[in-house]
């Protein structure tokens, strides 16, 4: 499985541009178009992934709402801060 990054895609696109501009042996236009079409598909896919992350983040407190989980599953348990826990523990000891 390929482990390419957007930076790799950017490098390929600049290589394509350089190959198109090569005066001695320019890249064929159809090949350059094919590369650009694949690149655009990858970019569109990345945009969809970003939109998904935004949608999940917008449904805070977590992704539970996004996936239509029951209301009780959406609640984040309250954890008191350290001072309150220590004072409560002292009261229990006394």
C-alpha positions as CSV (number, residue, x, y, z in Angstrom):
1,X,0.0,0.0,0.0
2,X,1.3,3.4,-0.9
3,X,2.3,5.8,1.9
4,X,2.3,9.0,-0.1
5,X,1.6,12.4,1.4
6,X,0.2,15.6,-0.1
7,X,3.8,16.9,-0.2
8,X,4.7,14.0,-2.5
9,X,1.8,14.9,-4.7
10,X,3.0,18.5,-4.8
11,X,6.5,17.2,-5.8
12,X,5.0,15.1,-8.6
13,X,3.0,18.1,-9.9
14,X,6.1,20.3,-10.0
15,X,8.0,17.5,-11.8
16,X,5.2,17.4,-14.4
17,X,5.4,21.2,-14.8
18,X,9.2,21.0,-15.2
19,X,8.8,18.1,-17.7
20,X,6.3,20.2,-19.7
21,X,8.7,23.1,-19.9
22,X,11.7,20.9,-20.9
23,X,12.7,22.4,-24.3
24,X,14.7,19.4,-25.5
25,X,12.1,16.7,-24.6
26,X,8.8,18.1,-23.3
27,X,6.2,15.8,-21.7
28,X,3.2,14.9,-23.9
29,X,0.2,17.0,-23.1
30,X,-2.2,14.0,-22.7
31,X,0.2,12.5,-20.1
32,X,0.4,15.7,-18.2
33,X,-3.5,16.0,-18.2
34,X,-3.8,12.5,-16.9
35,X,-1.4,13.3,-14.0
36,X,-3.3,16.4,-13.2
37,X,-6.7,14.6,-13.3
38,X,-5.4,12.0,-10.8
39,X,-3.9,14.7,-8.7
40,X,-7.3,16.5,-8.6
41,X,-9.0,13.3,-7.6
42,X,-6.6,12.9,-4.7
43,X,-7.1,16.6,-3.6
44,X,-10.9,16.2,-3.7
45,X,-10.6,13.0,-1.6
46,X,-8.5,14.9,0.9
47,X,-11.1,17.7,1.0
48,X,-13.8,15.2,1.8
49,X,-11.7,13.7,4.6
50,X,-11.2,17.2,6.1
51,X,-14.9,17.9,5.9
52,X,-15.6,14.7,7.7
53,X,-13.1,15.7,10.5
54,X,-14.8,19.1,10.8
55,X,-18.3,17.5,10.9
56,X,-17.2,15.1,13.6
57,X,-15.5,17.8,15.6
58,X,-18.6,20.1,15.3
59,X,-20.7,17.5,17.0
60,X,-18.8,17.8,20.3
61,X,-18.7,16.5,23.0
62,X,-17.2,13.9,20.7
63,X,-18.3,12.1,17.6
64,X,-21.3,10.3,19.3
65,X,-23.9,12.7,17.8
66,X,-22.4,12.3,14.3
67,X,-22.9,8.6,14.5
68,X,-26.4,8.8,16.0
69,X,-25.5,7.1,19.3
70,X,-28.1,7.3,22.1
71,X,-28.2,10.4,24.2
72,X,-26.7,8.7,27.3
73,X,-23.7,7.7,25.2
74,X,-23.0,11.3,24.4
75,X,-22.4,12.4,28.0
76,X,-18.8,12.9,29.2
77,X,-18.5,11.9,32.8
78,X,-17.6,14.9,35.1
79,X,-14.2,14.5,36.8
80,X,-13.7,17.0,39.5
81,X,-10.4,18.9,39.6
82,X,-7.6,17.8,42.0
83,X,-8.5,20.2,44.8
84,X,-12.1,19.1,45.0
85,X,-11.1,15.5,45.0
86,X,-8.6,16.1,47.8
87,X,-11.0,18.1,50.0
88,X,-13.7,15.4,49.5
89,X,-11.2,12.7,50.5
90,X,-10.3,14.7,53.6
91,X,-14.0,15.0,54.6
92,X,-14.5,11.2,54.2
93,X,-11.5,10.5,56.5
94,X,-12.7,12.9,59.2
